[in-house]
Amino acid sequence: MSRVYQPSDYVVEKSRVPSFDKYKEMHKKSLEDPEAFWSEIANEFHWQTPPQPGNFLSYNFDINKGDIFIKWMEGAVTNVCFNLLDRNVRNGHGDKIAYYWEGNHPDDYSRVTYKKLMDQVCQFANALRDSGVGKGDRVSIYMPMILETIVCMLACARIGAIHSVVFAGFSSDSLAERMADCKAKVLVTSDGAWRGQKLLILKNICDEALEKAKSLHDHSVQMCIVVSHLNRVTPCGKLPDDIKTLYKWDDDRDVWWHDLVEGQSTICPPEWMDAEDPLFMLYTSGSTGKPKGVLHTTAGYLVYATTTFRYVFDYRDKDIFWCTADVGWITGHTYVVYAPLANAATSVIFEGTPFYPENDRYWSLVDKYKVSQFYTAPTAIRSLTKFGDHYVKMHNLKSLRVLGSVGEPINPEAWLWYYNLIGGGRCSIADTFWQTETGGHVLTSLPGATPMKPGAAGFPFFGVEPNLLDENGKLIEGPGEGYLVFSRPWPGIMRTLFGDHGRYEKVYFSKFPGYYCTGDGARRDEDGFLWVTGRIDDMLNVSGHLMSTAEVEGVLTEEPRVSEAAVVSKPHPIKGESLYCFVILNEGAKFDDNLVACLKKLVRQRIGAFAAPDVIQYAPGLPKTRSGKIMRRILRKVALGDKDIGDTSTLADPGVVDELFKNRP
Ligand code: WTA
């Protein structure tokens, strides 16, 4: 039994939801009368046409009853960017700081107020419009963590263009695939950026990706907009005298951001959008390999992002919020950009890494900006625990009140370190379970309201009704473990996969008709806490980055020496999971260091550095069922070196298992 931590008086005193009973009452209300519950928040926003009573929510979650659809506030008309900027400026927050930007180098920092941000967004939005970008067009964004990234996203929202941010750690292949899939009109990037002492020339990756999109996918992106970033920051390593020699320039396609916005007006009428018009799309890994373009829409996402931020971080007017996630992931979309701005919050946005120039960078920034809510990932926490407590103790962290965790289950050891050392035993930890698809937190503890257990995601957010199902779709009531599903939509849930509604229905709604299936397993304990146990489909979570085994296997078999590959996850002390790959070779091919190096390089090239396999093992054969399905359960045991493999009676060739154990590197 794990210990229950009650929220401290320090947190409860300030909390919007100051008791567990109050949480339960609000949660009940949110399910019984969604319209009343969500209208209260929706009413804070500016609507050209307000949500119509009685037409607040319509949906079908049951594939047997017809097409899946989800509509919140249909008929209402608004603009998300207008609500994030103009509305706040009109409400007297114009001079309030929207972001403190902290560069990779500690000497580089700046700040932007709501009014300034609005001006910049309007100018860039006008520039996009002048370049022929309009409602419904897709804009790909491949950027470091700089203010222009946010400006660009909001400018898209202002003119109704759909942004598709691709994390700038993805390879040119991945970027090409994503630009081609959504047929992006424009790509926005920067010349480069520093990550610690490493120089990344993003423009080169973009050039390659633009070429690949053209030749492989027959899709031409019309324009590449480039932020000149390198010459305004302190170099953190060696740099040539002329930065421009680092990359090429195509006069017909490439244009500097500063040239494009020069002379643009700071007034830009927003495109008024229907509640269910697309806001943005974001690719996430799919278990069949091809990435899925998760699509979020306007009104529901806005309302849900706003609400989760307000309650889960218990954000107050003078608080300083910091989410360390990159804007390339959903956490960055919702909790670096949309939700903080919707709440007129002040946030920190950080370009660098926790380890540069020293391993105390995070803690020094919490101290520097007096951060009150700090939101990061278990993998970051684990990578920082190993440096010892003195890096933490050098800094004053008393400003903290709420600590967030996201991306994977947090192990109790990391939780306790976070709670005791970073939070001084005073702060609440919100272990937030959610997905690209859910738009915002769906399971979490609420500061001040809910008790906490180290490693448990806790309780459903307002409007969310989680269920656990067994393999046959039978409801598990009370304590037990099963598939984590949701039986009704909340406003922030995705509406479709871009260009592939059939896949959306198949992936999320066909396994258990009537439910949205997360693909994760969860356990409910005797106190009603939910514990997310991890993916139950063929997905891996490496340092919080989700990828599919099929995706990596596909890359490994591209190598001519490899005939078949199987990838499983192996627990890793810092990354959470790591990739352990088995390869079967073609006749005559040799397994050697060269092959291993080539394969690792190939995965980095095709997917990105974060996907690099830890182990590649030679396999004379793979354990398969008689129907030919790879038994990954057994491969996971081989990866662990654990010979207790259980029942192998369904294996076509049990002899292969011994061979695999013998061949472990
Ligand atoms: C995992 C990230 C346990 C889970 C917001 C989910 C978590 C996947 C948690 C989504 C958590 C995320 N506890 N598991 N607090 N947060 N996950 O789409 O497997 O990048 O399905 O969204 O991460 O990853 P995604």
Boltz pocket constraint, residues with backbone or C-beta under 6 A from the ligand:
constraints:
  - pocket:
      binder: B
      contacts: [[A, 284], [A, 329], [A, 330], [A, 331], [A, 405], [A, 406], [A, 407], [A, 408], [A, 409], [A, 410], [A, 431], [A, 432], [A, 433], [A, 434], [A, 435], [A, 436], [A, 437], [A, 443], [A, 457], [A, 518], [A, 519], [A, 520], [A, 532], [A, 534], [A, 535], [A, 541], [A, 544], [A, 545], [A, 546]]
      max_distance: 6.0
